[in-house]
Amino acid sequence: MKILIIGGSSFIGRNLIEKFPLEWDISASYNSSKSFLNFVKKYPNVKPFKLNVLENNFFLGNPDIILYLVGISPANDHGQMVDDLNIMDYLHSKAGLK
């Protein structure tokens, strides 16, 4: 199972990482957390990556599940904020699922 956690350094993200099976391939984003890289060292199945969702130039790969746990919404390719109703469409397009 390939899991993508956007906001992996959040309280919920960290708790999920602790509970997910070690067999799962997890990619977890962080933006400015200074402790997240030390936290994920305990989990060899977790690949941390730095991500600022307000930037338009990121690609999310092809995960089985996307968990969006951040408190802000990204901007679309035209600089407009993506609302809650369109966030999954936006992330699917970035993940190559659309």
C-alpha positions in Angstrom: 0.0 0.0 0.0 1.4 3.4 -1.0 0.2 6.2 1.3 0.8 9.9 0.8 0.4 12.1 3.8 0.3 15.8 3.0 0.9 17.3 6.4 2.7 14.3 7.8 4.4 16.5 10.5 1.0 17.5 12.0 -0.3 16.0 15.2 -2.6 13.7 13.3 0.0 12.8 10.7 2.6 11.8 13.3 0.0 9.6 15.1 -1.0 7.9 11.9 2.7 7.2 11.0 3.1 5.6 14.4 0.1 3.3 13.8 0.5 2.3 10.1 2.0 -1.1 9.4 5.7 -1.1 8.6 4.9 -2.9 5.3 3.2 0.2 4.0 5.2 2.6 1.8 4.6 6.1 3.3 5.6 9.4 1.9 5.0 12.2 4.4 5.4 15.9 3.8 6.5 18.6 6.2 7.0 22.3 5.6 8.8 23.9 8.5 8.9 21.3 11.3 12.3 21.1 12.8 11.6 17.8 14.7 9.9 15.8 11.9 13.1 14.5 10.3 14.2 13.1 13.6 10.8 11.7 14.3 10.6 9.7 11.1 14.1 8.1 11.6 12.3 5.5 13.7 10.2 4.5 10.7 12.2 3.0 7.8 9.1 2.8 5.6 8.5 6.6 5.8 10.0 8.9 3.2 9.8 12.5 4.4 9.8 15.4 1.9 9.6 19.1 2.2 6.5 20.6 0.6 5.0 24.1 0.6 1.4 23.6 -0.7 1.2 27.3 -1.6 3.7 26.7 -4.4 2.3 25.3 -7.7 5.2 23.2 -8.8 5.0 19.9 -7.0 4.2 16.4 -8.2 2.8 13.8 -5.7 3.6 10.6 -7.5 1.0 7.8 -7.8 -0.2 6.8 -4.3 -3.1 4.5 -3.4 -4.3 6.9 -0.7 -3.8 10.6 -0.2 -4.4 12.1 3.3 -4.6 15.9 3.3 -4.0 17.1 6.8 -2.7 20.6 6.4 -4.6 23.7 7.6 -4.2 25.8 4.4 -5.3 25.2 0.9 -2.9 25.4 -2.1 -3.3 27.7 -5.0 -4.2 26.4 -8.4 -2.1 26.9 -11.6 -3.7 30.4 -12.0 -2.8 31.5 -8.5 -6.3 31.2 -7.1 -6.8 29.4 -3.8 -8.4 25.9 -4.2 -11.6 25.6 -2.1 -12.5 22.5 0.0 -14.8 21.1 -2.7 -12.1 21.1 -5.3 -9.1 20.1 -3.2 -9.2 16.4 -4.1 -9.6 17.1 -7.8 -6.5 19.4 -7.5 -4.5 16.8 -5.6 -5.5 14.0 -8.0 -4.3 16.1 -10.9 -1.0 16.7 -9.1 -0.6 13.0 -8.3 -1.1 12.0 -11.9 -4.4 10.3 -11.1 -6.5 12.5 -13.5 
